Amino acid sequence: MNISEYIFSAVRCLSASKMRTFLTTLGIIVGISSVILINTLGESLSKTIENVIYSLLSGNEVYIRIVPSEDNTDVEYDEYGYPIYDRDVYFDQQTIEEYDKMYEGQIERVLDFYEYSINGTIQTDSGESINVSASPVSPSYLNYNGLKIKEGRFVSHDDVDKSLPTIVIDQKVANKYFGGDALGKKLEIKSQDGNVYSLTVVGVLEESAEDVMMGMSSEGSLSRLYIPYTCGLDINQISLENFAFNYINYSIKNIEDEEQFKEDTEEYFDAVFEGTGFETEVTFLTDDLKTIDKIIDIITTVIAVIAAVSLLVGGIGVMNVMLVSVTERTMEIGVRKAMGAENKSICIQFIIESIIISLIGSVLGIIWGIMQSKILAIAVVKLTSDLPVAITVELAVPYGWIIGAVIFSFAVGIIFGVYPAYKASKMEVVDALRYE
């Protein structure tokens, strides 16, 4: 018999007991579909988290922090686990400005001084009070926090250079204070200390996902507004030159070689802090995403291995059914051997039947696993449709695991089909023909 005849004969024999064949493949189907589902969800979760973070922050960012060097055993930590810096360990303004010139046009520094926000109220013509917080920020803050302008513009470099009393407001303030037409008009904020500040509106923001999640939406109790950081510092009578920064943030514009950028940046600042027991650490937003991906991969792999145990159970089921099949077809085996069939031929016949059962279970398991993943993805999108952040599930089908599942099913068919096949091939002709 050639291979096609073996396959045809195996299909005919399996078709004679359709229900038993299906129930046998069920264990393989459950195991394969579970492995495919878990790995698809794991990879999809990684991509979804990445998409959500980028939608909030609108691009890659870099953080430069001062950290204790490895040989600094005398460093002390506060109650929150952060290192306590010496008085002379900080990023001074001159050092930062020199660094900025090195990467002009490639990165832009992000500044925000929330601690010096103008917190107060504005009074509408109808007598309604709106709680507001005007935060001093740099122009790069727009992209850094995923903010979007609906009308006008954001804080500009000219506003910062000239310390202009400009302000960017949200839609709530635009509607309730100005009746919707706000650009170029004056907004008066009465601060908590009783002072009144008059600022010119230059832009109106779209509702940001971050503000909604923090309860500062157009329907929330607090409106977050933005002013040039130099204006905010002038109001608080503070000079930027007196600030000591332990970390600095940058929005990435054009950095091709991130690793080289890290090395050059650390080398530049480490020279500044040489002999202090501190050094700099440079991390990208993508580094944090890679860490998240690694954690998800480990969890996914562990769960997938546990799910794969059901494949072993399915393989045992295949062997059990093949043994039953050998017993039921004892007469058939005897007739074939009496007609000259070799032991090898009988053995191959039963192994091929076992392989076909496993491969059928594999194919159905792959289809069911992918279908489950798509159904769950649709359900997630529907359930999160009311959230301020648009959740877009990027379904990542693990083709490597699919190929591995097919190979594994093929191996299961051979391994768990060998003993039944061997038992059938060693059956004596006389005993087989006399079996009832």
C-alpha positions, 0 to 999 in steps of 0.5 A: 500500500502507498501512503495515499491508500493508508490515508484513505483507509484511515479516513474510512475507518475513522468515519465509521465511528464519527462521534467517537472520533469527534470526542477523541479529538475534543481533548486536542481541540481544547488544548490547542485552542487554549494555547492559541487563545492565551498567547493571542491575548498575551501578545494583543495585550502588549500591543494594546497597552502600547497603543493606549500609552502612546495615545495618552502621551503622543510619542516617545519620551526620555527621562534623565534622573540622578541616581546613586552610583553602585559604589555609593553605600552611604546614600540615605533614602526617605520614607518613600524609598527615594534617595536623599540628594546632597545639596550640590547634586542637582541639574543646574540651569546652565548645565541643562541649557548647554545640554539642550544646545547639543540636541537642538531640534532633536529633543525638547525639554518638558517643564511643568510647575504644578506646585506653582499653579494658580488655584482659584475660581472664575465667576461667570455672568450668571453668578456660577463659580468654576474651580480652576487650576492654571499650571505653568508649563512649557510649549512641549507639554502639549505633545507630552501629555497628549493634549489637543487644541480645538481652537487657537494654539497652545503656549508658544516659545514667544509666550515663554521668552516674553513671559506673556500673561496668556492662557489655554483653557478647556471647553467648559470654561470657554462655554460657561465663561465666554459663551463659546467664543473665547479666543483673544478675550480676557479671563480673570482668575481670583486666586485662593490668596485673594489676588486677581489675575487677568490672562489672555485666552490664546487656545481652547483644548479638546477634552483630553483622556488624561483629564477625564480619567482624573475627573477634570473633564468638561463635566468635572468639578475642576478645570485644568488650564495652562499658562507659560511657565515663565509667567507662572514663576513671575507671578510666584516671584520665583526665578528659574535660575534658583531651581534645582532639578533631580530629574529632567524630561524631554519629548523626542523629536528626532533620535535615530540611535537611542542607545548611542543617545543614552551613552552620550547623555550619561557620559555628559552628565556623569562628568558633571557629577563625578566624585559626588557618589551619584550618576545619571540614568537615562530611560525611554518610555519604550523601555518601560513598555519593553519591561511590561512586555517581558512581564506579560510574556512570562505570565503568558508562557507559564499559563500556556504551558499549564494549558498545554497539559490538556494536550497530554490528556488529549494524547492519552485519550487518543491512545485509549481510543486506538486501543479500543479500536484495535480490540474492535477490529481484531477480526479485520486485522486477522483477515488482513494478515491472513491475506499477506499484510505485513506487520509493518503495514498494520502498524503504519495503518494505525499510526496514520489513524492516530496522526489524522485524529491529532491533526484534525483536533489541531486544525479545529483547535486553531480555528476555535482559538482564533475565533475565541480571540476575535470574539473577546477582542470585540467584547473588550472594545464594546465594553470599553466604548464609554471610556475616555481612552479609545481602546483599540485591540490589535489582534496579534495571532501567534503564528509561531505557536500555531506552527508549534501546535501542528508539529506537537499534534503530529508528534502526539499522533505518533507517540500515542499511536505507537503502542496501539499500532504495535499491539495490532501488528503483533497479533497472531493470525489464528487468534485474530480470526477466532476472536468474537 
